[in-house]
Amino acid sequence: MSKTRKMDESFPALDELLCFSIYSAGHAFNQLYRPALDQIGLTYPQYLVLVVLWASNDRTVKEIGLALHLDSSTLTPLLKRLETAGYVTRNRDPADERQVRIRLTKKGEMLKEPARAIPKCAENAVDLPIETIKRLLADVSSLRDMLVAKSS
């Protein structure tokens, strides 16, 4: 039985919607990470871009967008802000002028070490065995991939 009071029994309550559960869990992660991200001067989306670049520097905007499931119209302003902050450079690819390559600066690379503590926030906040966390990660990723495939 739902915890949310329902006026219309023909429509699911908010806490019965999978989309809301995932949305609100994402919001909870943002709130959990905010103090650690504030300490290093990043927003959550900026942190995610840097995670992609720390794993493999010198990527195109398209590659970063694919990794983050973001389109270039969302990603470009974010990359510009990271460039203004001095964390990345954006340059046209000499081999293909249509492509913009993103590279970490020394300042961006130096954030990697203090950022290592950020995933620990979630590990410390949840009391779940690593096997459960891995299963959740696989299940949510699989769900996302199915939804992307259906909307493409």
C-alpha positions in Angstrom: 0.0 0.0 0.0 1.3 3.5 -0.9 2.3 5.9 1.8 0.9 8.8 -0.3 -2.7 9.6 0.2 -4.5 9.1 -3.2 -7.6 11.0 -4.2 -7.9 9.2 -7.5 -7.5 5.4 -7.3 -7.1 5.2 -11.0 -3.7 7.0 -11.0 -0.6 5.8 -9.2 0.6 7.7 -6.1 3.9 9.5 -6.4 5.8 6.9 -4.3 4.5 4.2 -6.7 6.2 5.8 -9.7 9.6 4.2 -10.6 10.6 7.4 -12.4 10.0 9.5 -9.3 12.0 7.0 -7.1 15.0 7.3 -9.5 14.6 11.0 -9.9 14.5 11.6 -6.1 17.4 9.2 -5.5 19.4 11.3 -7.9 18.4 14.4 -6.1 19.5 12.8 -2.8 22.9 12.0 -4.3 23.3 15.7 -5.3 22.5 16.8 -1.8 24.8 14.3 -0.3 27.7 15.3 -2.6 27.1 19.0 -2.3 29.3 19.8 0.7 32.3 17.8 -0.7 31.8 19.4 -4.2 31.5 22.9 -2.6 34.9 22.3 -1.0 36.5 21.9 -4.3 34.4 24.4 -6.2 32.5 22.2 -8.5 28.8 21.5 -9.3 27.7 17.9 -9.7 27.5 18.1 -13.6 31.0 19.7 -13.7 32.3 16.9 -11.4 30.9 14.3 -13.8 32.6 15.9 -16.8 35.9 15.8 -14.9 35.4 12.2 -14.0 35.1 11.3 -17.7 38.3 13.3 -18.4 40.2 11.9 -15.5 39.5 8.4 -16.8 40.6 9.4 -20.4 41.8 12.9 -21.1 41.6 14.6 -24.5 38.1 13.7 -25.6 35.7 15.3 -28.1 32.6 17.0 -27.0 30.6 14.2 -28.7 32.6 11.5 -26.7 31.9 13.2 -23.4 28.2 13.7 -24.3 27.9 10.0 -25.1 29.6 9.0 -21.8 27.3 11.3 -19.8 24.1 10.8 -21.9 24.0 14.5 -22.6 23.5 16.4 -25.9 25.9 19.1 -27.0 23.4 21.9 -26.3 23.5 20.9 -22.6 27.2 20.1 -22.5 28.6 23.1 -24.3 27.7 25.7 -21.6 29.0 23.4 -18.9 32.3 23.0 -20.8 32.6 26.7 -21.3 32.2 27.3 -17.5 34.9 24.6 -16.8 37.2 26.4 -19.3 36.5 29.8 -17.7 37.4 28.3 -14.3 40.7 27.0 -15.8 40.0 23.3 -15.5 39.8 22.4 -19.2 40.8 23.7 -22.6 38.5 23.6 -25.6 40.2 23.5 -29.1 39.2 22.6 -32.6 40.6 19.2 -33.7 43.3 20.0 -36.3 42.4 16.7 -38.1 38.7 17.5 -38.2 37.7 21.2 -37.6 34.1 20.2 -36.9 35.2 18.5 -33.6 36.1 20.3 -30.4 38.5 18.5 -28.2 38.5 18.9 -24.4 41.6 18.5 -22.4 42.3 18.8 -18.7 44.6 21.6 -17.6 47.1 21.2 -14.8 44.5 22.8 -12.5 41.8 20.3 -13.6 44.2 17.4 -13.1 45.0 18.7 -9.6 41.3 18.4 -8.6 41.4 14.6 -9.1 43.0 13.9 -5.7 40.6 15.9 -3.5 37.7 14.6 -5.6 38.6 11.0 -4.7 36.7 11.5 -1.4 33.4 12.3 -3.2 32.3 8.7 -4.0 33.1 7.8 -0.4 30.2 10.1 0.7 27.7 7.6 -0.8 29.5 4.5 0.5 29.5 6.0 4.0 25.9 7.1 3.8 24.4 3.7 2.8 24.8 0.5 4.8 24.7 -1.9 1.9 27.0 -4.8 1.0 29.2 -4.2 -2.0 27.3 -7.0 -3.9 24.0 -5.1 -3.4 25.6 -1.9 -4.6 27.0 -3.6 -7.7 23.6 -5.2 -8.4 21.8 -1.9 -8.0 24.3 -0.2 -10.4 23.8 -2.9 -13.0 20.0 -2.8 -12.7 19.8 1.0 -12.9 22.2 1.0 -15.9 20.2 -1.7 -17.6 17.0 0.2 -17.1 18.6 3.4 -18.4 19.8 1.6 -21.5 16.4 0.1 -22.2 14.7 3.5 -21.8 17.3 5.1 -24.2 16.8 2.4 -26.7 13.0 2.9 -26.6 13.2 6.7 -27.0 15.7 6.6 -29.9 
